[in-house]
Amino acid sequence: MAKFDVAVIGAGAAGMMCAATAAQRGLRVVLIDHAAKLAEKIRISGGGRCNFTNVNAGPANFLSENPHFCKSALSRYTPADFVALVKKHRIGYHEKHRGQLFCDDSAEQIIEMLKDECAAGDVHWRMPCKVESLAQADGGFVLETDSGTIEAPSVVIATGGLSIPKIGATDFGYRVAAQFGLRMVEPRPALVPLTFDAQQWAPFVEMSGIALEVDVETGSLKGRNPTGARFREDLLFTHRGLSGPAILQISSYWQPGTPITINLLPELDLAATLIEGKGTIKKQLGNVLSQWLPARLAEGLLLAHGFALDARLADMPDAQLRKLGAAINQWSLTPNGSEGYKKAEVTRGGIDTRELSQQTMMANKIPGLYFIGETVDVTGWLGGYNFQWAWASGVAAGQAV
């Protein structure tokens, strides 16, 4: 039987950060992962350059049924702290868009950095290694693995959510939570493309590949506790529905059976502009719209909303132009679902954070058992926020075990 002070299960972003932090405090740490290839989710992130944090990351950029939970960890390990680590390892980086930081070269540099940080604390590796069971024992836990028995007073679960199963995602963390009687917030795909009924989407299939900047919103934005959100980002038409940053962002807030509303021309009051131009613009309606929208999209929208392509703007009643303006500035449509975990960048939901200490990430009822990263019900926006939660929650547990 191998004995350690801490066993960290899951060698992704949060797990490696936690293991390195704990080991550099002088603890004897073992890091376990069932995959043969290390940190595949880091490797594929950001188009292979890893959007490793966002300079704007704060509690407002995260979703949770317990929204205050993330404040402690995020305040104690900030984007500036991670950037300092990146600089220490001489990794070049740049800001791309809205505070998103990427490696200049490759996501492999972040993986190597985390491996080096683990090595600095002499972390012991078990990989590939499958944990077959986890049980409480006197003074801690016993892990039965396919590489032998491990005993440790503290165990950290950093196995992530259900997103992207082809690179090894499992429900291990959720099964551990169930085993120890911890409540769950129902998991679901997040940061994911949305799909529509085939008949409803038929007029837009030929729009596949078109991208443009839009405003998109869903849910209620009013009151002290708004349930929805609004984003201005790029939208992408696909064969089955909508994708792009705007849709990935709003998908985390969208509730099944409810609509999303898209403003395809957020800088333009279309109805007012068309009505004002009736006296001077002699073009057909399709040609007029093509000033602001891709021609293919303009034609598709006109047909989908019952407007003739050859109708002249000057001949259109104001009421019809207001209808057209609403169809484009307030295009409301209801998804029938999403592309699911296979295309979701993260999992929303997970271990209910009301079961955990926000200072240490330890389960309140199970001393020595910790949950970090995507395993718990804290989900960040698109753009480096989820990595920042991985680093911050990993450090919080690594300092506490």
C-alpha positions as CSV (number, residue, x, y, z in Angstrom):
1,M,0.0,0.0,0.0
2,A,1.3,3.4,-1.0
3,K,0.8,6.2,1.5
4,F,0.5,9.9,0.6
5,D,-0.7,13.1,2.4
6,V,-2.9,14.0,-0.6
7,A,-4.4,12.1,-3.5
8,V,-5.6,14.3,-6.4
9,I,-7.8,12.5,-8.9
10,G,-7.8,14.2,-12.2
11,A,-4.7,15.6,-13.9
12,G,-6.4,18.5,-15.8
13,A,-6.0,22.2,-15.2
14,A,-7.5,22.2,-11.7
15,G,-5.9,19.0,-10.6
16,M,-2.4,19.8,-11.7
17,M,-2.7,23.3,-10.1
18,C,-3.9,21.8,-6.8
19,A,-1.2,19.1,-6.8
20,A,1.6,21.6,-7.4
21,T,0.3,24.0,-4.8
22,A,0.0,21.2,-2.1
23,A,3.3,19.6,-3.0
24,Q,5.2,22.8,-2.9
25,R,4.0,23.2,0.7
26,G,6.0,20.1,1.5
27,L,3.1,17.5,1.3
28,R,3.5,14.1,-0.3
29,V,1.1,14.2,-3.2
30,V,0.0,11.7,-5.8
31,L,-1.7,12.8,-8.9
32,I,-3.9,10.2,-10.6
33,D,-5.6,10.2,-14.1
34,H,-7.2,7.5,-16.1
35,A,-6.1,9.0,-19.5
36,A,-3.0,8.0,-21.4
37,K,-2.5,11.6,-22.7
38,L,-2.2,14.4,-20.2
39,A,-4.5,17.4,-20.1
40,E,-6.1,17.0,-23.5
41,K,-8.7,19.7,-22.7
42,I,-5.9,22.2,-22.2
43,R,-4.2,21.0,-25.4
44,I,-7.2,21.6,-27.7
45,S,-8.4,24.8,-26.0
46,G,-8.2,28.2,-27.8
47,G,-7.5,26.6,-31.1
48,G,-4.4,24.9,-29.7
49,R,-3.1,28.1,-28.1
50,C,-5.0,27.9,-24.8
51,N,-7.1,30.9,-23.7
52,F,-5.6,30.4,-20.2
53,T,-7.4,33.3,-18.4
54,N,-9.3,36.5,-18.8
55,V,-8.0,39.8,-17.3
56,N,-11.6,40.7,-16.5
57,A,-12.5,37.5,-14.6
58,G,-14.6,38.1,-11.5
59,P,-17.7,36.6,-9.8
60,A,-20.1,38.3,-12.3
61,N,-18.7,36.2,-15.1
62,F,-19.8,32.9,-13.5
63,L,-23.1,31.0,-13.1
64,S,-24.1,29.0,-10.1
65,E,-27.1,28.3,-8.0
66,N,-25.0,29.7,-5.2
67,P,-23.5,32.7,-7.0
68,H,-21.4,34.0,-4.0
69,F,-19.5,30.8,-3.6
70,C,-16.8,31.5,-6.2
71,K,-15.9,34.9,-4.7
72,S,-13.4,33.7,-2.1
73,A,-11.2,31.5,-4.4
74,L,-11.3,34.1,-7.3
75,S,-10.3,36.9,-5.0
76,R,-7.3,35.0,-3.5
77,Y,-5.9,33.8,-6.9
78,T,-6.5,36.3,-9.6
79,P,-5.7,36.5,-13.4
80,A,-2.7,38.6,-12.4
81,D,-1.4,35.8,-10.3
82,F,-1.6,33.3,-13.1
83,V,0.0,35.7,-15.6
84,A,2.9,36.1,-13.1
85,L,3.3,32.3,-13.3
86,V,3.2,32.3,-17.1
87,K,5.9,35.1,-17.1
88,K,8.0,33.1,-14.6
89,H,8.1,30.3,-17.1
90,R,8.9,32.7,-20.0
91,I,5.8,31.8,-22.0
92,G,4.8,34.5,-24.5
93,Y,1.2,35.5,-24.6
94,H,-1.1,38.1,-26.0
95,E,-4.6,39.6,-25.4
96,K,-6.9,38.7,-28.3
97,H,-10.4,39.9,-27.6
98,R,-12.3,41.2,-24.6
99,G,-9.5,40.5,-22.1
100,Q,-8.8,36.9,-23.4
101,L,-5.2,35.9,-23.0
102,F,-3.6,33.2,-25.3
103,C,-0.2,31.6,-25.6
104,D,1.8,33.1,-28.5
105,D,2.9,29.6,-29.5
106,S,1.1,26.5,-28.1
107,A,-1.1,25.2,-25.4
108,E,1.6,22.6,-24.8
109,Q,3.5,25.4,-23.0
110,I,0.8,25.6,-20.3
111,I,0.8,21.9,-19.8
112,E,4.6,21.8,-19.5
113,M,4.5,24.7,-17.1
114,L,2.0,22.8,-14.8
115,K,4.2,19.7,-15.1
116,D,7.2,21.7,-14.1
117,E,5.3,23.2,-11.1
118,C,4.3,19.6,-10.0
119,A,7.9,18.5,-10.4
120,A,9.1,21.4,-8.2
121,G,7.1,19.8,-5.4
122,D,8.0,16.2,-6.3
123,V,4.5,15.2,-7.2
124,H,4.1,11.4,-7.7
125,W,2.2,10.4,-10.9
126,R,-0.1,7.5,-11.5
127,M,-1.1,7.7,-15.2
128,P,-2.9,6.0,-16.8
129,C,-4.4,4.7,-13.7
130,K,-8.1,4.0,-13.0
131,V,-9.6,4.5,-9.6
132,E,-11.8,1.5,-9.0
133,S,-13.1,2.5,-5.5
134,L,-12.8,5.2,-2.9
135,A,-13.7,4.5,0.7
136,Q,-13.3,6.2,4.1
137,A,-10.9,4.6,6.5
138,D,-9.4,5.5,9.9
139,G,-7.9,8.9,9.4
140,G,-8.6,9.3,5.7
141,F,-9.4,7.4,2.6
142,V,-8.4,4.2,0.8
143,L,-8.3,4.2,-3.0
144,E,-8.2,0.9,-4.9
145,T,-6.7,1.5,-8.3
146,D,-5.6,-0.8,-11.2
147,S,-2.0,0.2,-10.1
148,G,-2.4,-0.8,-6.5
149,T,-3.9,0.5,-3.2
150,I,-3.3,4.2,-2.1
151,E,-4.0,5.6,1.3
152,A,-4.3,9.3,2.0
153,P,-6.0,11.5,4.7
154,S,-7.1,14.0,2.0
155,V,-8.5,13.3,-1.5
156,V,-9.2,16.0,-4.1
157,I,-11.7,15.3,-6.9
158,A,-10.7,17.2,-10.0
159,T,-12.2,15.0,-12.7
160,G,-14.3,17.7,-14.5
161,G,-17.7,17.4,-16.1
162,L,-19.3,15.5,-18.9
163,S,-18.1,17.7,-21.8
164,I,-16.3,16.3,-24.8
165,P,-16.4,12.6,-23.9
166,K,-14.2,11.6,-26.8
167,I,-11.2,13.0,-24.8
168,G,-12.1,11.1,-21.7
169,A,-14.8,13.0,-19.8
170,T,-16.6,10.8,-17.2
171,D,-19.1,11.2,-14.4
172,F,-16.6,10.0,-11.8
173,G,-16.8,13.1,-9.7
174,Y,-20.6,12.9,-9.6
175,R,-20.5,9.3,-8.6
176,V,-18.2,10.1,-5.7
177,A,-20.6,12.9,-4.6
178,A,-23.5,10.5,-4.7
179,Q,-21.5,7.9,-2.8
180,F,-21.0,10.3,0.1
181,G,-24.5,11.8,0.0
182,L,-23.7,15.2,-1.5
183,R,-26.4,17.1,-3.3
184,M,-26.1,17.8,-7.0
185,V,-27.2,20.6,-9.3
186,E,-28.4,18.7,-12.5
187,P,-25.6,18.8,-15.0
188,R,-26.2,19.9,-18.6
189,P,-24.1,21.0,-21.6
190,A,-23.0,24.6,-21.6
191,L,-21.1,26.9,-24.0
192,V,-22.6,24.7,-26.7
193,P,-24.2,25.3,-30.2
194,L,-28.0,25.4,-30.2
195,T,-30.2,23.4,-32.6
196,F,-33.7,23.9,-34.1
197,D,-36.5,21.7,-35.5
198,A,-35.6,20.6,-39.0
199,Q,-38.7,22.1,-40.5
200,Q,-38.3,25.4,-38.6
201,W,-34.7,25.6,-39.7
202,A,-35.2,24.6,-43.3
203,P,-35.2,28.2,-44.7
204,F,-31.8,28.8,-43.0
205,V,-29.8,25.6,-43.9
206,E,-28.3,27.4,-46.9
207,M,-27.1,30.2,-44.6
208,S,-24.6,27.8,-43.1
209,G,-21.2,29.4,-42.7
210,I,-22.5,33.0,-42.5
211,A,-21.1,34.9,-39.5
212,L,-21.9,38.4,-38.1
213,E,-21.8,40.3,-34.9
214,V,-25.2,40.4,-33.1
215,D,-26.8,41.0,-29.8
216,V,-28.4,37.9,-28.3
217,E,-30.4,37.5,-25.1
218,T,-32.6,35.1,-23.3
219,G,-34.6,35.0,-20.0
220,S,-35.4,38.0,-17.8
221,L,-32.9,40.8,-17.4
222,K,-35.0,42.6,-14.9
223,G,-35.2,42.6,-11.1
224,R,-32.6,42.0,-8.4
225,N,-31.9,38.5,-9.5
226,P,-32.1,38.3,-13.3
227,T,-32.4,34.9,-14.8
228,G,-31.2,35.8,-18.3
229,A,-28.3,37.5,-20.0
230,R,-27.4,39.5,-23.1
231,F,-24.2,39.3,-25.1
232,R,-22.8,41.1,-28.1
233,E,-20.6,38.6,-30.0
234,D,-20.3,36.9,-33.3
235,L,-23.0,34.5,-34.4
236,L,-22.5,31.6,-36.9
237,F,-25.2,29.8,-38.9
238,T,-24.8,26.0,-39.1
239,H,-26.7,23.3,-40.9
240,R,-28.6,22.4,-37.7
241,G,-28.8,25.7,-36.0
242,L,-26.7,28.5,-34.5
243,S,-23.2,28.6,-33.1
244,G,-20.3,31.1,-32.6
245,P,-19.4,33.0,-29.4
246,A,-22.7,34.7,-29.1
247,I,-24.6,31.4,-29.0
248,L,-22.1,29.6,-26.9
249,Q,-22.4,32.4,-24.3
250,I,-26.2,32.5,-24.3
251,S,-26.5,28.7,-24.2
252,S,-25.3,28.7,-20.6
253,Y,-28.4,30.8,-19.6
254,W,-30.9,29.3,-22.1
255,Q,-33.6,27.1,-20.6
256,P,-35.3,24.4,-22.7
257,G,-38.6,25.5,-24.2
258,T,-37.8,29.2,-24.0
259,P,-36.9,31.5,-26.8
260,I,-33.7,33.4,-27.6
261,T,-33.9,36.9,-29.1
262,I,-31.3,38.0,-31.7
263,N,-30.7,41.5,-32.9
264,L,-29.0,40.9,-36.3
265,L,-28.3,44.7,-36.7
266,P,-27.5,45.9,-33.2
267,E,-26.2,49.3,-34.4
268,L,-29.3,50.1,-36.6
269,D,-33.0,50.7,-35.9
270,L,-34.0,49.0,-39.1
271,A,-37.7,50.0,-39.2
272,A,-37.0,53.7,-38.6
273,T,-34.2,53.7,-41.2
274,L,-36.4,52.0,-43.9
275,I,-39.4,54.2,-43.3
276,E,-37.2,57.3,-43.4
277,G,-35.6,56.1,-46.7
278,K,-38.9,55.3,-48.5
279,G,-39.0,58.6,-50.3
280,T,-35.5,58.5,-51.7
281,I,-34.5,54.8,-52.1
282,K,-35.8,53.2,-55.2
283,K,-34.2,49.8,-54.7
284,Q,-35.8,46.4,-54.1
285,L,-36.1,45.4,-50.5
286,G,-33.5,42.6,-50.8
287,N,-30.9,45.0,-52.3
288,V,-31.6,47.5,-49.5
289,L,-31.0,44.9,-46.7
290,S,-27.8,43.7,-48.4
291,Q,-26.2,47.1,-47.5
292,W,-26.1,45.8,-43.9
293,L,-26.4,42.0,-44.1
294,P,-24.8,39.3,-46.2
295,A,-26.9,39.1,-49.4
296,R,-27.7,35.4,-48.8
297,L,-28.9,36.1,-45.3
298,A,-30.9,39.1,-46.3
299,E,-32.8,37.0,-48.9
300,G,-33.3,34.1,-46.6
301,L,-34.7,36.3,-43.8
302,L,-37.1,38.1,-46.3
303,L,-38.4,34.7,-47.5
304,A,-38.7,33.2,-44.0
305,H,-40.8,36.1,-42.8
306,G,-43.1,36.2,-45.9
307,F,-41.6,39.2,-47.8
308,A,-41.2,39.2,-51.6
309,L,-37.6,39.6,-52.8
310,D,-38.6,41.9,-55.6
311,A,-40.8,44.2,-53.5
312,R,-39.7,47.8,-53.8
313,L,-39.0,49.7,-50.6
314,A,-41.0,52.7,-51.8
315,D,-44.1,50.6,-52.2
316,M,-44.0,49.0,-48.7
317,P,-46.5,50.1,-46.1
318,D,-45.0,51.5,-42.9
319,A,-46.7,48.7,-40.9
320,Q,-44.9,46.0,-43.0
321,L,-41.6,47.8,-42.6
322,R,-42.1,47.8,-38.8
323,K,-42.8,44.1,-39.0
324,L,-39.6,43.5,-41.0
325,G,-37.6,45.7,-38.5
326,A,-38.9,43.6,-35.6
327,A,-38.1,40.4,-37.4
328,I,-34.4,41.5,-37.8
329,N,-33.9,43.6,-34.7
330,Q,-35.8,41.3,-32.4
331,W,-35.7,37.9,-34.1
332,S,-37.2,35.5,-31.6
333,L,-36.8,31.7,-32.1
334,T,-37.0,28.7,-29.8
335,P,-34.2,26.1,-29.9
336,N,-35.3,22.5,-29.6
337,G,-32.0,21.6,-27.9
338,S,-28.3,21.7,-28.2
339,E,-25.4,19.8,-29.8
340,G,-24.9,18.1,-26.4
341,Y,-21.8,17.2,-24.5
342,K,-19.9,16.2,-27.6
343,K,-19.7,19.8,-28.6
344,A,-20.1,21.5,-25.2
345,E,-17.0,23.3,-24.0
346,V,-18.0,22.9,-20.4
347,T,-20.7,21.4,-18.1
348,R,-23.1,23.6,-16.2
349,G,-24.2,22.2,-12.8
350,G,-22.4,19.6,-10.8
351,I,-21.7,19.2,-7.1
352,D,-23.9,21.7,-5.2
353,T,-21.5,24.3,-3.8
354,R,-23.6,24.7,-0.7
355,E,-22.1,21.3,0.3
356,L,-18.6,22.8,0.2
357,S,-16.5,25.3,2.1
358,Q,-15.9,28.3,-0.1
359,Q,-12.5,28.9,1.6
360,T,-11.1,25.4,1.2
361,M,-13.4,23.5,-1.3
362,M,-13.8,20.7,1.2
363,A,-17.1,18.9,1.6
364,N,-18.7,20.2,4.8
365,K,-19.9,16.7,5.9
366,I,-16.9,14.7,4.8
367,P,-13.6,15.9,6.3
368,G,-10.7,15.5,3.9
369,L,-12.8,15.2,0.7
370,Y,-12.4,18.2,-1.7
371,F,-14.0,19.0,-5.1
372,I,-12.6,21.6,-7.5
373,G,-12.8,22.9,-11.1
374,E,-15.6,21.9,-13.4
375,T,-16.8,19.1,-11.1
376,V,-18.6,21.7,-9.0
377,D,-21.5,24.0,-9.9
378,V,-19.5,27.0,-11.0
379,T,-19.5,27.7,-14.8
380,G,-17.7,30.6,-16.4
381,W,-18.4,32.6,-19.5
382,L,-16.6,31.8,-22.8
383,G,-13.2,33.4,-23.0
384,G,-10.7,32.1,-20.4
385,Y,-13.0,32.3,-17.3
386,N,-13.3,28.6,-16.8
387,F,-9.6,28.1,-16.7
388,Q,-9.4,30.9,-14.1
389,W,-11.8,29.0,-12.0
390,A,-9.7,25.9,-12.4
391,W,-6.6,27.7,-11.2
392,A,-8.3,29.5,-8.4
393,S,-10.2,26.5,-7.0
394,G,-7.1,24.3,-7.4
395,V,-5.0,26.8,-5.4
396,A,-7.7,27.1,-2.7
397,A,-7.8,23.4,-2.2
398,G,-4.0,23.0,-2.6
399,Q,-3.4,25.5,0.2
400,A,-6.0,23.9,2.5
401,V,-5.3,20.2,2.3
